[in-house]
Amino acid sequence: MKQAQRVLSTYAVDMFGIASALFELGGLVVMHDASGCNSTYDTHDEPRWYDTPSMVYISGLNEIDTIQGNDQRLIHDIAEVTDAVHPAFIAIGGSPMPNAIGTDFRAIEKMVQERTGIFTMGFRTDGIHSYLPGAGNAYVRLAQHFLKRPFRQPQRPARRINILGLTPLDFSVVGNATAIKTILTEAGFIIQSSWSMGDTLDNLFEAANADVNAVVSSTGLYLAQYMQEQYGIPYVAGIPMGKQGTADWLQALREGDTSYLTGLTGREPREKPQYALADLNAWKTETVYDDQPCDALVIGEPVYLLSMGNLLRHELGLSTVRLLCPLADAPQLLLRHIETVSVEPVIREECRKAQHVLADPIYARLLPEKQDAFISLPHEAYSGRHYHDEMPVIAGPDIADWLRDRLK
Amino acid sequence: MIYENEIHPPQVPRYTVTPDGAEISIGRADFPKPFYIGLQYASPARGHWTIAHSPMLIPQCHEIYVCCACCLHGVVLSADEIPDGAGRFSMVTLTNENLIKGNLEDMMIDGISRIIEELPERPRCVEGFTSCMQHFLHIDVRIVYDTLRQRFPDIDFIDGYMTPTLQRRYTPDILGRRQLMRAVTKMPPRRAVNYIVNYYPVDGDNELTAMLCAGGYAIHDFADCRTYDEYKQMGESAANIYFLENAAPAARDMKRRLGQDALYLPYAYDYGTLRKNLQKAADVLHLTMPDCDAFEQQIEEKAMKLHNILGQTPIAIDFTATPRPLGLARFLLTHGCNVYAVYLDAISPDEKDSFFFLKEHYPNLSLRSTMHFKRRLLPRDDSRKYGKVLAIGQMAAYFTDTKYFVNIIENSGLYGYVGLMKLLDWIGDAAGKENPNMREIIQVKAWGCHG
């Protein structure tokens, strides 16, 4: 029974990815759901909730509206908000029930936009897929509508940079976003825009004037490919980790070297997040992988995995490092050198083969008898706010020493 | 370390709204729905319990949720946050593949069976949870649980429901409370009564408990069962005493299944109801009434002292602190205290009298929605506008941004005359000292819950 999880958690879902990606941009984000999704996102996945009054709401979907397919109440309630404030945009995503009845979010998008006069994005999310295509889709839709035409061509060596895929779901609020920006500015880069921590919508409009895109999580890959296709801006996937890793990352950015970590050329066909969202069973796979023991197994999101793998192999001297992504709906382009498993017993067996497991602390419950093997690297999208106190700053040179101590 | 610039990014647009629609003086408010709630906001004050937490009160019960990922993400992390909660929680993920194939019963039976077989210790009880999706597609839960009961005859199975979309008869909270009692079965009768279905053990000092003990009754308090056998012993009682309107279906269900009397002795802050509650218990259970006059005299003295402490300190109350926020406001106002706001979204039928009393005598009392979309945008600055504000309840503390607050959830076990006296003490204590950990405390989910 592949879907039974005795001890593991689940990742934040598509709607939460949308909300997290758009949180700071002054829009109105609506989860079409009865209850629960809002408090789940607000409590566990959104560390900015207490202090920052962004407009993320649920619709309060009820049974009779579901059965009758009545979208009018949703539209009316959105209009009630826009009568009182004028959000920069409106985003609407669905939960399992609207998905099951085939709610037409594109039609709702049009009706809301017509009623309110405000740019509206409807997302056919289902609350079943992960935050990766959710956030990725939000970025692309936003860019398709708002990006201004560039007044300059991308330059080499690159100086103006966009950071793509920066949300608390992957970086929390423990200083990673600040560290990434500091590394870039100290290396002489000008941050054109940050998608989407610490920036304004107005600033994001100008993103097409960048020389290069830094894709710091999979959520940013879709937008990076879009901007490559539209504006010829190259992208580099990776997180600066360790002294050498940071230097190499900066160099790849200066050169616009898409092959860094990924081996990609930048000419691959564009992956579209809506395809990942349409994959009916993208959530689970049941492949059994290599039976050989390894020095380290890393579990997480693909860009993080590639960056951590690079650090472990090249700076910390581990020879056999395996990378495991439990998010089967991550961009396939990034999974070419990564194993994909989300079935609990299979992940347990993979952990058993590793001398060290670098993962969110919840994974350590798979092997209570092997606790010493696990190195706690909490992932907000997986364990929420629970392990904030244990979160190291993964971006920057210092993570190498932090890990070196724990790998002894 | 949390970075202030990352949790509180200064560039985020701030919108200004008027309070119209989200706040109304009680003099102009309608009963029982003073607000139209469209899009809904959820505040970060989280101390009230959910259906992920309440089954933890059944000792040796394991929760297994069978839902889509979005629902699971919330409950698994909620369970994970409470001490020892993770070990009593598992899940089976419902996918689109299941929805299309329609194998809802099979996947649930297989998933729950597998989890039970892999648990390090056999649970005495398993509460399974289905979600809106399965019921929308007409899952036959009878087949599921009949099969599981045949397969695991040593385990009591409870059918739990996380169905917020499908509220045909009951809200998830009401239905959840009813189901919590479903594994209680008939036992040889004893001179005993139950307290059902609170989330906090009833404070043992109250006069009702004293009356029952003096009358020779053993008391089984649902929220205070330490073993599964204690939980099961609730089947031997003559009556179920419940204090919350939301527990009524549970009491009715036990009357139907077990023949136990249902006695509603509601939380209250008015002497009439408090006295009536005790009289009702005395009549049904043949008990001796306590000296109510003496209790009332003591309360009056305490209330006077409290008034001296508080003076005209503005007080705000919220509905998570007590199921009768208007009743508490009425008591405090009629004893000279300055209650200026009550945070709630609807008014319980039990509060009808208090509502109309306050409407007539204190028409300026502000009713404030906690869920209305504007609540997100309205400033949380009462404690700066008014100076010191005293909050009774976590939501009131958050919305008024005060560190003077009574950390109380659903009455926190306080009951009756004695409970009211203790509450007055707590209010006085809270007014005297800031709680520097307000921000951290109110964000803890299900305050007081443990696995």
Interface residues (C-beta under 8 A of the other chain):
Chain A: M1 Q3 A4 Q5 R6 V7 S9 T10 Y11 A12 V13 M15 F16 F23 E24 L25 G26 V30 D33 A34 S35 G36 C37 N38 S39 T40 D42 T43 H44 D45 P47 R48 W49 Y50 D51 T52 P53 S54 M55 Y57 I58 S59 G60 L61 N62 E63 T66 R73 H76 D77 I78 E80 V81 A84 V85 P87 A88 S95 P96 M97 N99 A100 D126 G127 I128 H129 S130 P168 V173 V174 G175 A177 T178 M197 G198 D199 T200 L280 N281 W283 K284 I362 R365 S383 G384 H386 H388
Chain B: M1 I2 Y3 N5 E6 I7 H8 P9 Q11 V12 P13 R14 Y15 T16 V17 T18 I37 G38 L39 Q40 Y41 A42 P44 R46 C68 A69 C70 C71 L72 H73 G74 V76 L77 S78 D80 E81 A86 S90 M91 V92 T93 L94 T95 N96 E97 L99 I100 M107 D110 G111 I112 S113 R114 I115 E118 L119 S131 C132 M133 F136 L137 M162 P164 T165 L166 Q167 R168 P172 F373 K374 R376 L377 R439 Q443 K445
